[in-house]
Amino acid sequence: MTAHRPFIVAAVAGLLTAAGVAAAADSAEAQSRTRHRSTTVSGPNHSATRGADIYRSPGSASVSRYGFVDGQGWSSARARTTIDTGSGHATTAVRTGPAGNTQTRTASTAYGDDSYSRGSSVQTSNGYGYDRQVEAYRDDDGVTVNRTVSANNGASRSSTVTRPY
């Protein structure tokens, strides 16, 4: 049981540290919550254990799950952080499945007096992924919206639309 749990907890902690969340203020620490749940079932021929470690604080959350069925173990984890950038926000979410595949999602928004931008990206450990960008700004001619999507396989699409006042 202890073979997988420290690895997952360390991996999630590393993700949160990389995102700049580990150095939380005292007020955020006071609002954070950590929970652990586990269940064990055993019979004459089979046994199983399932557990979860859950952490939540303002701007971040992580869950690591693990289990064993007749000695065969599995584990999965997910973590999400959101930070205020001053002109918007940025979010990073990472999921690792029982087979070890990882999916990373990032998103950000930014606001200005006459502009707005939003970007998102999805990348997986097996090479699939895409990036999406939307930018809008206002000038004397009207409102212009630029959209761009590009995938890891080389496909891309973009468009620009200007709407007069």
C-alpha positions in Angstrom: 0.0 0.0 0.0 2.8 2.5 0.8 4.5 1.9 -2.5 2.2 4.1 -4.5 0.9 6.7 -2.0 4.2 8.6 -1.3 4.9 8.8 -5.1 1.4 10.3 -5.9 1.5 12.7 -2.9 5.0 13.8 -3.8 4.0 14.2 -7.5 1.0 16.4 -6.6 3.0 18.4 -4.1 5.6 19.0 -6.9 2.9 20.1 -9.3 1.6 22.6 -6.8 5.1 23.8 -6.0 5.9 24.3 -9.7 2.7 26.4 -10.0 3.8 28.7 -7.2 1.2 27.6 -4.7 3.5 25.9 -2.1 4.4 29.3 -0.5 0.9 30.1 0.6 0.2 32.9 3.1 -0.8 32.2 6.6 -4.4 33.2 5.9 -4.7 30.8 3.0 -3.1 28.0 5.2 -5.8 28.6 7.8 -8.5 28.1 5.1 -6.9 25.0 3.7 -8.3 21.5 4.4 -6.8 18.1 4.1 -8.8 14.9 4.3 -7.9 11.2 4.0 -10.4 8.5 3.3 -9.7 4.7 3.0 -11.7 1.5 2.9 -10.6 -2.0 3.2 -12.6 -5.1 2.3 -11.3 -8.6 2.9 -12.7 -12.1 2.5 -11.4 -15.6 2.5 -10.1 -15.4 -1.1 -9.8 -11.7 -1.9 -8.9 -8.4 -0.4 -9.2 -4.8 -1.6 -8.2 -1.4 -0.3 -9.2 2.0 -1.7 -8.2 5.4 -0.5 -8.0 9.1 -1.3 -6.0 12.1 -0.1 -7.8 15.3 -0.7 -6.3 18.8 -0.3 -8.2 22.1 -0.9 -7.2 25.7 -0.3 -8.1 29.0 -1.9 -6.9 28.8 -5.5 -5.8 25.2 -5.5 -7.0 21.6 -5.0 -5.5 18.2 -5.4 -6.8 14.6 -5.1 -4.7 11.5 -5.1 -6.4 8.1 -5.2 -5.0 4.7 -4.8 -6.1 1.1 -4.4 -5.1 -2.5 -4.2 -7.0 -5.6 -5.3 -5.3 -8.9 -4.3 -2.0 -7.2 -4.1 -2.2 -5.4 -7.5 -2.0 -1.6 -7.0 -3.2 1.4 -9.0 -3.1 5.1 -8.4 -4.3 8.3 -10.0 -4.0 12.0 -9.2 -5.3 15.4 -10.2 -4.3 18.9 -9.2 -5.6 22.4 -10.1 -4.3 25.8 -9.3 -5.7 29.2 -10.2 -3.8 32.5 -9.7 -4.8 36.1 -10.1 -2.5 37.8 -12.6 -3.7 41.3 -11.8 -5.3 41.7 -15.2 -7.1 38.3 -15.3 -6.3 34.8 -14.1 -4.4 31.7 -15.0 -5.3 28.1 -14.3 -3.3 24.9 -14.6 -4.8 21.5 -14.2 -3.0 18.2 -14.3 -4.5 14.7 -14.3 -2.6 11.4 -14.1 -4.5 8.2 -14.7 -4.0 4.7 -13.4 -2.1 3.8 -16.6 0.3 6.7 -16.0 -1.0 8.9 -18.9 -1.0 12.6 -18.1 -3.2 15.4 -19.3 -2.2 19.0 -18.7 -4.7 21.8 -19.2 -3.7 25.5 -19.0 -6.0 28.5 -19.4 -5.6 32.2 -19.0 -7.6 35.4 -19.4 -6.5 39.0 -19.5 -8.6 42.1 -19.5 -7.6 45.7 -20.6 -9.5 48.9 -21.1 -10.1 48.1 -24.8 -9.0 44.5 -25.1 -9.7 41.0 -23.9 -7.7 37.8 -24.5 -8.3 34.2 -23.6 -6.0 31.2 -24.2 -6.2 27.5 -23.5 -4.0 24.5 -24.1 -4.4 20.8 -23.7 -1.4 18.5 -23.9 -1.3 14.8 -23.2 1.7 12.5 -22.5 0.9 10.5 -25.6 1.4 13.5 -27.9 -2.2 14.7 -28.5 -2.8 18.4 -27.9 -4.1 21.7 -29.1 -3.8 25.4 -28.4 -6.6 27.9 -28.7 -6.4 31.7 -28.6 -9.0 34.4 -28.7 -8.2 38.1 -28.8 -10.6 40.9 -29.0 -9.9 44.6 -29.1 -11.8 47.8 -29.7 -10.6 50.8 -31.8 -12.2 53.6 -33.9 -13.3 51.1 -36.6 -15.2 48.8 -34.2 -14.5 45.5 -32.4 -12.0 43.0 -33.9 -11.9 39.4 -32.8 -9.0 37.1 -33.7 -9.4 33.4 -33.2 -6.6 30.8 -33.7 -6.6 27.0 -33.1 -3.6 24.8 -33.7 -3.2 21.1 -33.0 -0.1 19.1 -32.4 -0.6 17.2 -35.7 0.0 20.4 -37.6 -3.6 21.4 -38.4 -4.5 25.0 -37.7 -7.4 27.4 -38.3 -7.6 31.1 -37.8 -10.2 33.8 -38.4 -10.6 37.5 -38.0 -13.9 39.3 -37.7 -14.4 43.1 -37.4 -17.8 44.4 -36.3 -18.3 48.1 -36.8 -20.1 50.1 -34.2 
